[in-house]
Amino acid sequence: MATSSDRSSRGTAGSSSNFERMIGVYGENGMTTTEPKGQFATKFSARMAMNKLMLLVLVVFASGVAACFIKVPTFFVVVAMFAALGVGIWTSLRPQVAKKTAFIYSVLEGVVLGWFSNLMTAGNRGIVEIAIIGTAVIFFGVLAFYRTGLVKVTPRLVRTVGVATLGGVIAGFALVLFSWSIPSHSMLFVVVFGYIYLLLGTANLFVDFDYLNRAEEAGIDSDAEWYGAFMMLVSLVLVYMSLLRILQR
């Protein structure tokens, strides 16, 4: 079993404290904390987490296409947006619910992405396809850089990404709050919601892949695969929306 010093160096899902939280929720070396003491569960598999991610992506795609054809009213899109945000925060704080909430988040986010894609394609035909391809290229590119060791996810990098992501979210909310005085097509919106968010989404993918690797090494409960898939989906949504904003410019 891993020692405290081993755990500090791992830092799954963002930091050593997050690693301890994951062990507390899912157990270590295949032992689940949700079953009677001594009972072993299926161990975490990075490959299975990727498979679950593909399933969630399909749900997002189907929900997005349906939203486009139905032409969901803006009011319901706003409701779906805040609901997705709430579900996302809840899942981040309580990883054990990811098995159920990941699908709810996928449906809600699909509705938002379908509406947003329609909005961005006004007079810019073809950018949705380019954004989808670009998102896939970034995903597999980051995976290749991580797998080959060209980019190493260190505790410092993880802390930097965490702080930068929090700062990006705050900056985004501030822009939305003051959008009445700042044109939505201004360069400031493109920089924040485009280039900066794209950088944050890409950086978070590195942290997500590191989580998969560390979780598999720790041998935690396979239910954590849903949490890993959820985290990667959030990063992919950020990348896709950022690319749309950049291409729409």
PAZAPA-4460 file (N, C-alpha, C; in steps of 0.05 Angstrom, whole numbers, plus 32768, in hexadecimal, padded with zeros to 4 digits):
% residues 249
    n_x    n_y    n_z   ca_x   ca_y   ca_z    c_x    c_y    c_z   seq   type   mol
   8011   7FE8   8000   8000   8000   8000   8011   8019   8000     1      M     A
   8008   802E   7FF2   8019   8046   7FF0   801B   8054   800A     2      A     A
   8033   8060   8010   8037   806F   8028   802E   808C   8023     3      T     A
   802F   809C   8039   8027   80B8   8037   8038   80C7   8024     4      S     A
   8053   80C1   8024   8065   80CF   8013   8060   80C8   7FF6     5      S     A
   8058   80AE   7FF1   8051   80A6   7FD6   8039   80B5   7FCC     6      D     A
   8025   80B8   7FDD   800D   80C5   7FD5   8012   80E2   7FCF     7      R     A
   8023   80EF   7FDE   8029   810B   7FD9   8035   810F   7FBE     8      S     A
   8044   80FC   7FB4   8051   80FF   7F9A   803E   80F9   7F84     9      S     A
   8028   80EB   7F8A   8015   80E3   7F75   8004   80FB   7F6D    10      R     A
   7FF4   8105   7F80   7FE4   811C   7F79   7FCF   8117   7F65    11      G     A
   7FC0   8101   7F66   7FAC   80FC   7F52   7F96   8111   7F53    12      T     A
   7F8B   8116   7F3C   7F75   8129   7F39   7F7C   8145   7F42    13      A     A
   7F95   814B   7F44   7F9C   8167   7F4A   7FB0   816C   7F60    14      G     A
   7FAF   815D   7F76   7FC2   8162   7F8C   7FC1   814A   7F9F    15      S     A
   7FD4   814A   7FB3   7FD6   8134   7FC5   7FBC   8133   7FD6    16      S     A
   7FB0   814A   7FDC   7F97   814A   7FEB   7F81   813D   7FDB    17      S     A
   7F80   8142   7FC1   7F6C   8135   7FB0   7F71   8117   7FAF    18      N     A
   7F8A   810F   7FAF   7F90   80F2   7FAF   7F85   80E5   7FC8    19      F     A
   7F8A   80F2   7FDF   7F80   80E7   7FF8   7F61   80E5   7FF7    20      E     A
   7F55   80F9   7FEB   7F37   80FA   7FE9   7F2E   80E3   7FD8    21      R     A
   7F3B   80DE   7FC2   7F33   80C8   7FB0   7F37   80AD   7FBE    22      M     A
   7F4D   80AA   7FCD   7F51   8091   7FDC   7F3A   808D   7FF1    23      I     A
   7F33   80A4   7FFE   7F1D   80A2   8012   7F03   809A   8006    24      G     A
   7EFE   80A3   7FED   7EE5   809D   7FDF   7EE5   8081   7FD3    25      V     A
   7EFA   807B   7FC5   7EFA   8062   7FB5   7F0B   804B   7FC0    26      Y     A
   7F1C   8051   7FD4   7F2D   803C   7FDE   7F46   8039   7FCE    27      G     A
   7F59   802A   7FD9   7F73   8026   7FCB   7F79   8009   7FC8    28      E     A
   7F89   8002   7FB3   7F90   7FE7   7FAC   7F78   7FD5   7FA9    29      N     A
   7F63   7FE0   7F9D   7F4B   7FD0   7F96   7F37   7FCD   7FAC    30      G     A
   7F3D   7FD8   7FC4   7F2A   7FD5   7FDA   7F17   7FEC   7FDA    31      M     A
   7EFE   7FE8   7FD8   7EEA   7FFD   7FD7   7EE1   8004   7FF3    32      T     A
   7EDC   801E   7FF8   7ED3   8027   8012   7EB4   8026   8014    33      T     A
   7EA7   801F   7FFE   7E8A   801E   7FFE   7E7F   8001   8003    34      T     A
   7E91   7FEE   8005   7E89   7FD2   8009   7E93   7FC9   8025    35      E     A
   7E89   7FB3   802F   7E92   7FA9   8049   7EB1   7FA6   804A    36      P     A
   7EBD   7FAA   8061   7EDA   7FAA   8064   7EE5   7F8F   805A    37      K     A
   7EFA   7F92   804A   7F07   7F7A   803F   7EFE   7F71   8024    38      G     A
   7EE8   7F7D   801A   7EDE   7F75   8000   7EEB   7F86   7FEA    39      Q     A
   7EF3   7F79   7FD5   7F02   7F87   7FC0   7EF0   7F8C   7FA8    40      F     A
   7EF5   7FA3   7F9B   7EE6   7FAB   7F84   7EF8   7FAA   7F6C    41      A     A
   7EED   7FAE   7F54   7EFC   7FAF   7F3C   7F0E   7FC7   7F3C    42      T     A
   7F27   7FC3   7F34   7F3B   7FD9   7F35   7F37   7FED   7F1E    43      K     A
   7F3F   8005   7F23   7F3E   801B   7F0F   7F4E   8014   7EF6    44      F     A
   7F43   801B   7EDF   7F51   8017   7EC6   7F4F   8031   7EB5    45      S     A
   7F67   803B   7EAD   7F67   8053   7E9D   7F59   804F   7E82    46      A     A
   7F5C   8037   7E77   7F4F   8031   7E5E   7F31   8031   7E60    47      R     A
   7F27   8026   7E76   7F0A   8026   7E7A   7EFF   8043   7E80    48      M     A
   7F0F   8053   7E8C   7F08   806F   7E91   7F05   807D   7E76    49      A     A
   7F17   8077   7E63   7F16   8083   7E48   7EFD   8079   7E3A    50      M     A
   7EF6   8060   7E3D   7EDE   8055   7E31   7EC5   8063   7E3C    51      N     A
   7EC5   8068   7E55   7EAE   8077   7E62   7EAD   8093   7E57    52      K     A
   7EC4   809F   7E53   7EC5   80BA   7E47   7EB8   80BA   7E2C    53      L     A
   7EBE   80A7   7E1B   7EB3   80A5   7E00   7E94   80A3   7E02    54      M     A
   7E8A   8094   7E16   7E6D   8091   7E19   7E61   80AC   7E21    55      L     A
   7E6E   80BB   7E33   7E64   80D5   7E3B   7E64   80E8   7E23    56      L     A
   7E79   80E7   7E13   7E7B   80F8   7DFB   7E64   80F3   7DE8    57      V     A
   7E5D   80DA   7DE5   7E47   80D3   7DD3   7E2D   80DE   7DDE    58      L     A
   7E29   80DE   7DF9   7E11   80E9   7E05   7E10   8107   7E00    59      V     A
   7E27   8114   7E03   7E29   8131   7DFE   7E22   8137   7DE1    60      V     A
   7E2D   8127   7DCF   7E28   812C   7DB2   7E0A   8128   7DAC    61      F     A
   7DFF   8112   7DB6   7DE2   810D   7DB0   7DD0   8123   7DBC    62      A     A
   7DD7   812B   7DD4   7DC7   8141   7DE1   7DCA   815B   7DD2    63      S     A
   7DE2   8160   7DC8   7DE7   8179   7DB9   7DD9   817A   7D9F    64      G     A
   7DD9   8163   7D90   7DCB   8161   7D77   7DAD   8165   7D7B    65      V     A
   7DA3   8158   7D90   7D86   815A   7D95   7D7F   8177   7D9C    66      A     A
   7D90   8185   7DAB   7D8B   81A1   7DB2   7D8A   81B2   7D99    67      A     A
   7D9C   81AC   7D86   7D9D   81BB   7D6D   7D83   81B8   7D5D    68      C     A
   7D7A   819F   7D5B   7D62   819A   7D4A   7D49   81A4   7D58    69      F     A
   7D47   81A2   7D72   7D30   81AA   7D81   7D2F   81C9   7D84    70      I     A
   7D47   81D5   7D82   7D4B   81F2   7D86   7D40   81FA   7DA2    71      K     A
   7D4F   81F0   7DB6   7D48   81F5   7DD2   7D48   8213   7DD8    72      V     A
   7D33   821D   7DE5   7D31   823A   7DEC   7D49   8242   7DFD    73      P     A
   7D51   825B   7DFB   7D68   8265   7E09   7D65   8262   7E28    74      T     A
   7D4C   8266   7E31   7D47   8264   7E4E   7D4F   8248   7E58    75      F     A
   7D47   8233   7E4A   7D4D   8218   7E52   7D6B   8213   7E50    76      F     A
   7D78   8220   7E3D   7D95   821D   7E3A   7DA3   8228   7E53    77      V     A
   7D9A   8240   7E5B   7DA5   824C   7E73   7DA1   823B   7E8C    78      V     A
   7D89   822F   7E8E   7D84   821D   7EA4   7D97   8205   7EA3    79      V     A
   7D9A   81FA   7E8B   7DAC   81E3   7E87   7DC9   81EA   7E8E    80      A     A
   7DD0   8203   7E87   7DEC   820C   7E8C   7DF2   820C   7EAA    81      M     A
   7DDF   8219   7EB9   7DE4   821B   7ED6   7DE0   8200   7EE4    82      F     A
   7DCE   81EF   7ED9   7DCB   81D4   7EE4   7DE4   81C4   7EDF    83      A     A
   7DF0   81C6   7EC7   7E09   81B8   7EC2   7E20   81C1   7ED4    84      A     A
   7E21   81DB   7ED9   7E35   81E6   7EEB   7E31   81DB   7F07    85      L     A
   7E18   81DA   7F10   7E13   81CF   7F2B   7E1A   81B2   7F2D    86      G     A
   7E12   81A2   7F19   7E19   8185   7F18   7E37   8181   7F17    87      V     A
   7E45   8192   7F08   7E62   8190   7F05   7E70   8196   7F20    88      G     A
   7E67   81AA   7F2E   7E73   81B1   7F48   7E6E   819B   7F5C    89      I     A
   7E55   8191   7F5C   7E4D   817B   7F6E   7E5E   8163   7F6A    90      W     A
   7E62   815C   7F50   7E72   8144   7F49   7E8F   8148   7F51    91      T     A
   7E99   8160   7F4E   7EB5   8165   7F55   7EBA   8163   7F73    92      S     A
   7EA6   816A   7F82   7EA8   8169   7FA0   7EA2   814E   7FAB    93      L     A
   7E91   813F   7F9C   7E89   8124   7FA5   7E8D   8110   7F8E    94      R     A
   7EA6   8108   7F8A   7EAD   80F6   7F73   7E9D   80DD   7F71    95      P     A
   7E94   80D3   7F89   7E85   80B9   7F89   7E6B   80BA   7F7A    96      Q     A
   7E60   80D2   7F75   7E47   80D5   7F67   7E4A   80D6   7F48    97      V     A
   7E63   80D6   7F3F   7E69   80DA   7F23   7E5C   80C5   7F11    98      A     A
   7E59   80AD   7F1C   7E4D   8097   7F0C   7E31   809E   7F02    99      K     A
   7E23   80AF   7F11   7E08   80B7   7F0A   7E08   80D3   7EFE   100      K     A
   7E16   80E5   7F0A   7E15   8101   7F01   7E23   8107   7EE7   101      T     A
   7E37   80F5   7EE0   7E45   80F9   7EC7   7E32   80F9   7EAF   102      A     A
   7E1E   80E8   7EB0   7E0B   80E7   7E9A   7DF8   80FF   7E9A   103      F     A
   7DF0   8108   7EB2   7DE0   8120   7EB4   7DEF   8138   7EA9   104      I     A
   7E08   813A   7EB1   7E18   8150   7EA8   7E1B   814F   7E89   105      Y     A
   7E1F   8138   7E7F   7E23   8134   7E62   7E0A   813E   7E52   106      S     A
   7DF2   8137   7E5C   7DDA   813F   7E4E   7DD6   815D   7E50   107      V     A
   7DDA   8169   7E67   7DD7   8186   7E6B   7DEC   8195   7E5A   108      L     A
   7E04   818C   7E5B   7E1A   8199   7E4C   7E16   8196   7E2E   109      E     A
   7E0A   8180   7E26   7E04   817C   7E0A   7DF0   8191   7E00   110      G     A
   7DDC   8196   7E0F   7DC8   81AB   7E08   7DD5   81C6   7E05   111      V     A
   7DE7   81CD   7E19   7DF5   81E6   7E18   7E07   81E8   7E00   112      V     A
   7E16   81D3   7DFA   7E29   81D3   7DE4   7E1A   81D4   7DC9   113      L     A
   7E03   81C7   7DC7   7DF3   81C8   7DAF   7DEA   81E4   7DA9   114      G     A
   7DE0   81F2   7DBE   7DD7   820E   7DBB   7DEF   8220   7DB4   115      W     A
   7E05   821C   7DC3   7E1C   822D   7DBF   7E28   8229   7DA3   116      F     A
   7E28   8211   7D99   7E33   820B   7D7F   7E22   8219   7D69   117      S     A
   7E07   8218   7D6D   7DF6   8227   7D5A   7DFC   8245   7D5A   118      N     A
   7E00   824F   7D72   7E05   826C   7D76   7E1F   8274   7D68   119      L     A
   7E34   8264   7D6B   7E4E   826A   7D60   7E4F   8266   7D42   120      M     A
   7E3E   8255   7D37   7E3F   824F   7D1A   7E30   8263   7D09   121      T     A
   7E24   8277   7D15   7E15   828B   7D05   7E29   829A   7CF3   122      A     A
   7E27   8294   7CD9   7E39   82A0   7CC6   7E55   8294   7CC5   123      G     A
   7E58   827E   7CD4   7E73   8271   7CD5   7E6F   8252   7CD2   124      N     A
   7E65   824B   7CBB   7E60   822E   7CB6   7E7A   821E   7CB7   125      R     A
   7E78   8207   7CC2   7E8F   81F5   7CC2   7EA1   81F6   7CDB   126      G     A
   7E9D   820A   7CEC   7EAF   820D   7D03   7EA9   81F7   7D18   127      I     A
   7E90   81ED   7D19   7E8A   81D8   7D2D   7E9B   81BF   7D27   128      V     A
   7E9B   81B8   7D0D   7EAA   81A0   7D05   7EC8   81A4   7D0B   129      E     A
   7ED2   81BC   7D05   7EEE   81C2   7D0A   7EF4   81C1   7D28   130      I     A
   7EE2   81CC   7D38   7EE5   81CC   7D55   7EE5   81AF   7D61   131      A     A
   7ED4   819E   7D56   7ED3   8182   7D5F   7EED   8174   7D58   132      I     A
   7EF6   8178   7D3F   7F10   816C   7D37   7F27   8177   7D48   133      I     A
   7F26   8191   7D4C   7F3B   819E   7D5C   7F3C   8193   7D79   134      G     A
   7F24   818F   7D84   7F22   8184   7DA0   7F2E   8168   7DA1   135      T     A
   7F28   8157   7D8D   7F32   813C   7D8C   7F51   813D   7D89   136      A     A
   7F5B   814E   7D78   7F78   8151   7D73   7F86   8159   7D8D   137      V     A
   7F7B   816C   7D9B   7F87   8175   7DB5   7F86   815E   7DC9   138      I     A
   7F70   8150   7DCB   7F6D   813A   7DDE   7F83   8125   7DDA   139      F     A
   7F85   811B   7DC1   7F98   8106   7DBB   7FB5   8111   7DBB   140      F     A
   7FB8   812B   7DB5   7FD2   8137   7DB6   7FDC   8138   7DD3   141      G     A
   7FCB   8141   7DE5   7FD2   8143   7E01   7FD8   8127   7E0C   142      V     A
   7FC8   8113   7E04   7FCC   80F8   7E0D   7FE7   80EE   7E03   143      L     A
   7FEF   80F4   7DEA   8009   80EB   7DE0   8020   80F9   7DEF   144      A     A
   801D   8113   7DF4   8032   8121   7E03   8035   8116   7E1F   145      F     A
   801F   810E   7E2B   8020   8104   7E46   802C   80E7   7E46   146      Y     A
   8022   80D7   7E34   802B   80BB   7E33   8049   80B8   7E2D   147      R     A
   8053   80CA   7E1C   806F   80C9   7E14   8081   80D7   7E28   148      T     A
   8075   80E5   7E3B   8085   80F2   7E50   8091   810D   7E47   149      G     A
   8088   8117   7E30   8092   8131   7E27   8088   8147   7E39   150      L     A
   8071   8143   7E45   8067   8156   7E59   8062   8146   7E73   151      V     A
   806F   814E   7E88   806C   8140   7EA2   805A   8150   7EB4   152      K     A
   8047   8143   7EC0   8034   8150   7ED2   8040   8150   7EEE   153      V     A
   804C   8166   7EF6   8058   8169   7F10   8044   8175   7F24   154      T     A
   8048   8173   7F3E   8037   8180   7F51   8035   819E   7F4C   155      P     A
   804B   81AA   7F44   804B   81C7   7F3F   8039   81CD   7F27   156      R     A
   803A   81BD   7F12   8029   81C2   7EFB   800C   81BF   7F02   157      L     A
   8006   81AA   7F12   7FEA   81A6   7F1B   7FDF   81BD   7F2B   158      V     A
   7FF0   81C7   7F3D   7FE7   81DE   7F4D   7FE3   81F7   7F3C   159      R     A
   7FF5   81FB   7F29   7FF3   8211   7F17   7FD9   8210   7F06   160      T     A
   7FD4   81F8   7EFC   7FBB   81F4   7EEC   7FA2   81F9   7EFC   161      V     A
   7FA3   81EF   7F15   7F8C   81F3   7F27   7F87   8211   7F2D   162      G     A
   7F9C   8220   7F33   7F99   823C   7F39   7F90   824B   7F1F   163      V     A
   7F9D   8244   7F09   7F96   8252   7EEF   7F79   824D   7EE7   164      A     A
   7F70   8234   7EEC   7F54   822D   7EE5   7F41   823D   7EF6   165      T     A
   7F46   823F   7F10   7F35   824F   7F21   7F35   826C   7F19   166      L     A
   7F4D   8276   7F12   7F4E   8292   7F09   7F3F   8296   7EEF   167      G     A
   7F41   8282   7EDD   7F32   8284   7EC3   7F14   8284   7EC7   168      G     A
   7F0B   8274   7EDA   7EEE   8273   7EE0   7EE4   828D   7EEB   169      V     A
   7EF4   8299   7EFE   7EED   82B2   7F09   7EED   82C8   7EF4   170      I     A
   7F01   82C8   7EE3   7F02   82DC   7ECD   7EEB   82D9   7EBA   171      A     A
   7EE3   82C0   7EB5   7ECC   82BB   7EA3   7EB2   82C6   7EAF   172      G     A
   7EAE   82C0   7EC9   7E96   82CB   7ED6   7E96   82E9   7ED7   173      F     A
   7EAD   82F5   7EDB   7EAF   8312   7EDB   7EA8   831E   7EC0   174      A     A
   7EB1   8311   7EAB   7EAA   831B   7E90   7E8D   8319   7E8A   175      L     A
   7E81   8302   7E92   7E64   82FF   7E8E   7E55   8314   7E9E   176      V     A
   7E5E   8319   7EB7   7E51   832C   7EC8   7E51   8349   7EBC   177      L     A
   7E67   834F   7EAF   7E6A   836A   7EA3   7E66   836A   7E85   178      F     A
   7E59   8355   7E7B   7E55   8352   7E5E   7E43   8369   7E53   179      S     A
   7E34   8376   7E65   7E22   838C   7E5C   7E33   83A3   7E51   180      W     A
   7E4C   83A6   7E5B   7E5D   83BC   7E52   7E74   83B3   7E40   181      S     A
   7E77   8399   7E3C   7E8C   838E   7E2B   7E7F   837E   7E15   182      I     A
   7E83   8386   7DFB   7E77   8377   7DE5   7E80   835A   7DE5   183      P     A
   7E6E   8347   7DE1   7E74   832B   7DE2   7E87   8323   7DCB   184      S     A
   7E8A   8333   7DB6   7E9B   832C   7DA0   7EB7   833A   7DA3   185      H     A
   7EBB   8347   7DBA   7ED4   8355   7DBE   7EEC   8342   7DC1   186      S     A
   7F04   834C   7DBD   7F1C   833B   7DBF   7F20   8330   7DDB   187      M     A
   7F16   833F   7DEF   7F19   8336   7E0B   7F0A   831C   7E0F   188      L     A
   7EF2   8319   7E04   7EE3   8300   7E06   7EF1   82E9   7DF8   189      F     A
   7EFC   82F0   7DE1   7F0A   82DB   7DD1   7F23   82D1   7DE0   190      V     A
   7F32   82E4   7DED   7F4A   82DD   7DFB   7F43   82CB   7E14   191      V     A
   7F2F   82D4   7E23   7F28   82C5   7E3C   7F1A   82AB   7E36   192      V     A
   7F04   82AC   7E27   7EF4   8294   7E22   7EFF   8284   7E0B   193      F     A
   7F12   828F   7DFC   7F1E   8280   7DE6   7F3A   8275   7DED   194      G     A
   7F4E   8286   7DEB   7F6A   827D   7DEF   7F70   8275   7E0B   195      Y     A
   7F68   8284   7E1F   7F6F   827D   7E3B   7F60   8264   7E43   196      I     A
   7F46   8262   7E3D   7F37   824A   7E44   7F41   8231   7E34   197      Y     A
   7F4B   8235   7E1C   7F56   821F   7E0D   7F6F   8215   7E1A   198      L     A
   7F80   8227   7E24   7F98   8220   7E32   7F91   8211   7E4C   199      L     A
   7F7D   821B   7E5A   7F75   820E   7E73   7F6A   81F2   7E6E   200      L     A
   7F59   81EF   7E5A   7F4E   81D5   7E53   7F63   81C1   7E4C   201      G     A
   7F77   81CA   7E3C   7F8D   81B8   7E34   7F9E   81B0   7E4C   202      T     A
   7FA4   81C4   7E5D   7FB4   81BE   7E75   7FA5   81AB   7E88   203      A     A
   7F8B   81AE   7E8A   7F7C   819C   7E9C   7F7B   8180   7E91   204      N     A
   7F7D   817D   7E77   7F7E   8162   7E6C   7F97   8153   7E75   205      L     A
   7FAD   8161   7E77   7FC6   8155   7E81   7FC1   814B   7E9E   206      F     A
   7FB4   815C   7EAE   7FAF   8154   7ECA   7F9B   813C   7ECB   207      V     A
   7F88   813C   7EB9   7F75   8126   7EB7   7F82   810B   7EB0   208      D     A
   7F94   810C   7E9D   7FA3   80F4   7E95   7FB5   80EA   7EAB   209      F     A
   7FC0   80FD   7EBA   7FD1   80F5   7ED1   7FC0   80E8   7EE6   210      D     A
   7FA7   80F2   7EEA   7F95   80E6   7EFD   7F90   80C9   7EF5   211      Y     A
   7F8A   80C4   7EDC   7F85   80A8   7ED3   7F9C   8096   7ED9   212      L     A
   7FB4   80A0   7ED3   7FCC   8090   7ED7   7FD0   808A   7EF5   213      N     A
   7FCE   809E   7F06   7FD3   809B   7F22   7FBD   808A   7F2F   214      R     A
   7FA4   808E   7F26   7F8E   807E   7F31   7F92   8060   7F2B   215      A     A
   7F9B   805B   7F13   7FA0   803F   7F0B   7FB7   8033   7F1B   216      E     A
   7FCB   8043   7F20   7FE2   8039   7F31   7FD9   8033   7F4D   217      E     A
   7FC7   8044   7F58   7FBE   8040   7F73   7FAB   8029   7F76   218      A     A
   7F9F   8020   7F5F   7F8C   800A   7F60   7F72   8010   7F6E   219      G     A
   7F68   8029   7F6B   7F50   8030   7F79   7F37   8023   7F6B   220      I     A
   7F20   8026   7F78   7F08   801A   7F6E   7F01   8024   7F51   221      D     A
   7EF8   8012   7F41   7EF2   8019   7F25   7EDC   802E   7F22   222      S     A
   7ECC   8032   7F36   7EB7   8047   7F35   7EC4   8062   7F2F   223      D     A
   7EDD   8065   7F37   7EEB   807F   7F33   7EEF   8085   7F15   224      A     A
   7EEC   8070   7F04   7EEE   8074   7EE7   7EDA   8089   7EDD   225      E     A
   7EC2   8089   7EEA   7EAE   809D   7EE2   7EB6   80B9   7EE9   226      W     A
   7EC4   80BC   7EFF   7ECE   80D6   7F07   7EE4   80DF   7EF3   227      Y     A
   7EF5   80CD   7EEC   7F0A   80D4   7ED8   7EFE   80DC   7EBE   228      G     A
   7EEA   80CD   7EB5   7EDC   80D3   7E9B   7ECF   80EE   7E9D   229      A     A
   7EC2   80F4   7EB4   7EB5   810D   7EB7   7EC9   8124   7EB6   230      F     A
   7EDF   8122   7EC3   7EF3   8137   7EC3   7EFD   813C   7EA7   231      M     A
   7F03   8127   7E98   7F0C   812B   7E7C   7EF7   8138   7E6B   232      M     A
   7EDE   8131   7E6F   7EC8   813D   7E60   7EC6   815B   7E65   233      L     A
   7EC9   8163   7E7E   7EC9   8180   7E85   7EDF   818E   7E76   234      V     A
   7EF7   8182   7E75   7F0D   818F   7E67   7F08   8190   7E49   235      S     A
   7EFC   817B   7E3D   7EF6   817B   7E21   7EE1   8190   7E19   236      L     A
   7ECD   8193   7E2B   7EB9   81A8   7E26   7EC6   81C3   7E25   237      V     A
   7ED8   81C8   7E38   7EE7   81E1   7E39   7EF7   81E6   7E1F   238      L     A
   7F04   81D1   7E16   7F14   81D4   7DFD   7F02   81D9   7DE5   239      V     A
   7EEC   81CA   7DE3   7EDA   81CD   7DCC   7ECE   81E9   7DCB   240      Y     A
   7EC4   81F3   7DE1   7EB7   820D   7DE2   7ECC   8223   7DDC   241      M     A
   7EE4   8220   7DE6   7EFA   8233   7DE1   7F00   8234   7DC3   242      S     A
   7F02   821D   7DB6   7F08   821C   7D9A   7EF2   8229   7D89   243      L     A
   7ED9   8225   7D91   7EC2   8232   7D83   7EC4   8250   7D85   244      L     A
   7ECB   825A   7D9D   7ECD   8276   7DA2   7EE3   8282   7D90   245      R     A
   7EFA   8274   7D8F   7F11   827E   7D7F   7F0A   827D   7D61   246      I     A
   7EFE   8267   7D58   7EF7   8265   7D3B   7EE1   8278   7D33   247      L     A
   7ECF   827E   7D45   7EB9   8290   7D3F   7EC3   82AD   7D3A   248      Q     A
   7ED9   82B3   7D46   7EE5   82CD   7D43   7EED   82D2   7D26   249      R     A
***
